[in-house]
Amino acid sequence: MVGVSLRMGENVALPPDVWAVGDLDAVVEWSGDPMVVDLSAILVNGGRVRSDEDFVFYNQPVSVDGSVRHLGSTSAALGASRQSIRLTLSTVAPDVTGVFIAASTDTVDMAAVGGLRLTLVDTSGQAVVRYDVPAGVERAVVVSEIYRRADGWKVRAVGQGWSSGLAGLAAHFGISVADESDSSPPPVVAPPAAAAEPPPASPPLPATSPTNPHPATSSPVSGAAVEVPARPWPGMLFRPPPGWPTPPAGWTPTPGWTPEQAWPAPPSGWVYWTDPPPAVPPYPGGPGRVDPPVGAAQPLRQRWFGGARRSDLQAENQQLRAQLAQLGALDQAQREQQMQQARDELRALIDQVMQARREVEEARHQLVVTDEELILQEAGIYRYHHPLQYAEQYKDRLAKLKDQMKLLTRNRQAVLAATSWTVNGSARQGMTMVRDFSKLMLRAYNAEADNCVRTVRPHTVDSAAQRLDKTRDTIARLGATMFIRIGDAYHALRVDEIRLTGDYLAKREEEKEQARAERERQREEDAARRELERETQRLRREHDHYATALARLHAAGDSAAVAEMEAKLREIDEAIRGVQDRAANIRAGYVYVISNIGAFGPNMIKIGMTRRLEPMDRVRELGDASVPFRFDVHALIFSHDAVGLENRLHTEFTTQRVNRVNTHREFFYATPAEVRQTLARIAGQHLIEYRDQPEALEWRASGQHPTPTPGPRQSA
């Protein structure tokens, strides 16, 4: 599916190959701070959650049925932030009617976020749907709705928001939200020292509170046991361990400074120095907005949206900055060495890829196509390599080829080899070895050639010849030491044998089909002849009956009845002459146009001809047990030259033949309406009635929609 861009209120159906066989990621991106926006998903039934467990977010990352998962933050383009939710729509609970994707903020509205965009990505990484979310004063917004429709899923671009934030969104969907206060107020941090006063030798201890008389510390150790390393780089800031007081802005430990003994021991491997934070432009929160000072108490978040996540991200951010500082301490030589090592590895990988491509190309050249279906498609109509009239002529040519191959073998021209080979200094032993190896190679070659001849089919002639070419090349490579190789003339005869065998098989099949068609024609002629004879006999018996009655009427003197009887006799005589004319004119008959929508579909018809007095008898024979439904008749056209009319129609539709090899199969890719137009043009004087639409009573009564094929019956 090509990616679709939606606008607010628009919807689009998700193709089954997108959601039925894999996952769908709802990726929301925005510009700026990654901790500003929180992504969530709400599973609903009729617009309301079934329980609070249907709310999926960072503190409850997986739905009950496992079909919706919060993936957290992922890497994005420079200056952008991203969170993702993965949906496995094929496993969503049946009573869930839809999944809403929502985004929310804590302290700013969506207009201050900027660049909010939703992208639905399929398993292959292809973007399916994009939606640029309009931003306003709301602090929580439903980005999109993914909902059931019939047997599939659709996605709608929503953009509905609440200025009350997540609380308003949760209330809208029936999610219960309860406040949960912290067990203790945040610690009070000493203010920074005045600018006029020199920085103190050590930072002050944090003040205590009635509810928290002691700061959260680990077991105290002697301050002399803790050594704070000197600042490794100018401009880096001191980073106190957990439990130590927050120093004033710009304070750094003086040489020889030690912490107080009551302060907790720093964690193992603690990094004391970090780079200063980058300059951040004022947040576009609107005029008069003042950011809270560092260390000031932050507002408590509600239970569902607890504040642990922000502190975790801040700790992770500090850890990453420390690692970055360590990486930055690498000298230029180390970085150059790593870069050179990476370049060498890249060049080695490129060389491996190029070598693999060369090997694949070489293997492709050596490959001989043997797939039956592919060969049939590429072969098309069979082309004779040696056009002869009868199959027996091919057999004669094959016999002559055999004689020529025997002659080359007797003259030692079938396989060629070196004549100056010696063994232990003996030319005689060398000749014996070369002759024995030559016989062995020739036997191997003939075995492969005989197998090609035995298994060849008209459509596999070229692949069999290629296989024999490969065998000849292999023998030349294996016998290169003694210069053993198959002679060109002998190889040409064996390839010619393969091609003649393919031609013989094709011609034999063609003659079989012609014989079958001739038998079919003869059966049709015999049936028509018997039908004409029966009709003639019937008319003669009727003529004799009326002649006897006429004689009696003459004797009775009934002149009126005599005149009527004589007219009837003339009518019978005319019918007898018509039947005799039909019998004498073998080209007279009916051309029929029939179809079988249940067996062949709506776009295939059969155009044929019959000489029978009752053409429907022939149509009924065609619709015997070999097809599931009877044929529908679109036209029956009588013509004194039905053979010519049939051939004219076949010529008009020759490019639409179903079977282009066997022209006796009179089926064509065409609709009844196309045949009617052609008939009106070339045989309009005969066209009395035509039916475009097939009646197809049996097929329609059986149900037009195909039912799935039942599987094998399981044994009890």
HUSULMO-V610506 format. One record per backbone hydrogen bond with DSSP energy under -1.0 kcal/mol. NH is the residue of the N-H (numbers start at 0). CO is the residue of the C=O. Records with the same first field share a line. If there is no record, write none. Layout:
BEGIN
NH: CO + CO
END
This chain:
BEGIN
3: 127
5: 129
8: 156
9: 6
11: 154
13: 152
17: 14
18: 14
19: 15
23: 86
24: 120
25: 84
26: 118
27: 82
28: 116
29: 80
30: 113
31: 78
35: 32
37: 103
39: 101
40: 55
41: 99
42: 53
43: 97
44: 47
48: 172
53: 50
54: 51
55: 40
56: 59
62: 67
65: 62
68: 85
69: 60
70: 83
73: 81
79: 76
80: 29
82: 27
83: 71
84: 25
85: 68
86: 23
87: 66
90: 87
95: 92
96: 43
97: 43
98: 145
99: 41
100: 143
101: 39
102: 140
103: 37
104: 138
109: 137
110: 135
111: 108
113: 109
116: 28
117: 130
118: 26
119: 128
120: 24
121: 125
124: 121
127: 119
128: 119
129: 3
130: 117
132: 115
138: 161
139: 161
140: 102
141: 159
142: 100
143: 100
144: 155
145: 98
146: 153
147: 96
148: 151
151: 148
153: 146
154: 11
155: 144
156: 9
157: 142
158: 141
161: 139
164: 161
168: 164
169: 165
170: 166
171: 167
172: 168
174: 169
208: 211
224: 221
225: 222
235: 232
236: 273
238: 271
243: 240
250: 247
256: 253
262: 259
269: 266
273: 236
284: 282
288: 285
295: 292
302: 177
305: 302
310: 306
311: 307
312: 308
313: 309
314: 310
315: 311
316: 312
317: 313
318: 314
319: 315
320: 316
321: 317
322: 318
323: 319
324: 320
325: 321
326: 322
327: 323
329: 326
334: 330
335: 331
336: 332
337: 333
338: 334
339: 335
340: 336
341: 337
342: 338
343: 339
344: 340
345: 341
346: 342
347: 343
348: 344
349: 345
350: 346
351: 347
352: 348
353: 349
354: 350
355: 351
356: 352
357: 353
358: 354
359: 355
360: 356
361: 357
362: 358
363: 359
364: 360
365: 361
374: 370
375: 371
376: 372
377: 373
378: 374
379: 375
394: 390
395: 391
396: 392
397: 393
398: 394
399: 395
400: 396
401: 397
402: 398
403: 399
404: 400
405: 401
406: 402
407: 403
408: 404
409: 405
410: 406
411: 408
412: 407
415: 484
417: 481
422: 425
425: 422
429: 425
430: 426
431: 427
432: 428
433: 429
434: 430
435: 431
436: 432
437: 433
438: 434
439: 435
440: 436
441: 437
442: 438
443: 439
444: 440
445: 441
446: 442
447: 443
448: 444
449: 445
450: 446
451: 447
452: 448
453: 449
454: 450
455: 451
459: 456
463: 459
464: 460
465: 461
466: 462
467: 463
468: 464
469: 465
470: 466
471: 467
472: 468
473: 469
474: 470
475: 471
476: 472
477: 473
478: 474
479: 476
483: 478
484: 415
486: 413
490: 486
491: 487
492: 488
493: 489
494: 490
495: 491
496: 492
497: 493
498: 494
499: 495
500: 496
501: 497
502: 498
503: 499
504: 500
505: 501
506: 502
507: 503
508: 504
509: 505
510: 506
511: 507
512: 508
513: 509
514: 510
515: 511
516: 512
517: 513
518: 514
519: 515
520: 516
521: 517
522: 518
523: 519
524: 520
525: 521
526: 522
527: 523
528: 524
529: 525
530: 526
531: 527
532: 528
533: 529
534: 530
535: 531
536: 532
537: 533
538: 534
539: 535
540: 536
541: 537
542: 538
543: 539
544: 540
545: 541
546: 542
547: 543
548: 544
549: 545
550: 546
551: 547
552: 548
553: 549
554: 550
555: 551
556: 552
557: 552
558: 556
561: 557
562: 558
563: 559
564: 560
565: 561
566: 562
567: 563
568: 564
569: 565
570: 566
571: 567
572: 568
573: 569
574: 570
575: 571
576: 572
577: 573
578: 574
579: 575
580: 576
581: 577
582: 578
583: 579
584: 580
587: 584
588: 638
589: 609
590: 636
591: 607
592: 634
593: 605
594: 631
599: 595
600: 596
604: 667
605: 593
606: 665
607: 591
609: 589
616: 613
618: 614
619: 615
620: 616
621: 617
622: 618
626: 623
631: 594
633: 592
634: 592
636: 590
638: 588
641: 586
642: 586
644: 640
645: 641
646: 642
647: 643
648: 644
649: 645
650: 646
651: 647
652: 648
653: 650
655: 652
656: 653
657: 666
664: 661
666: 664
667: 604
668: 655
669: 667
674: 670
675: 671
676: 672
677: 673
678: 674
679: 675
680: 676
681: 677
682: 678
685: 682
686: 682
690: 633
699: 695
700: 696
701: 697
END
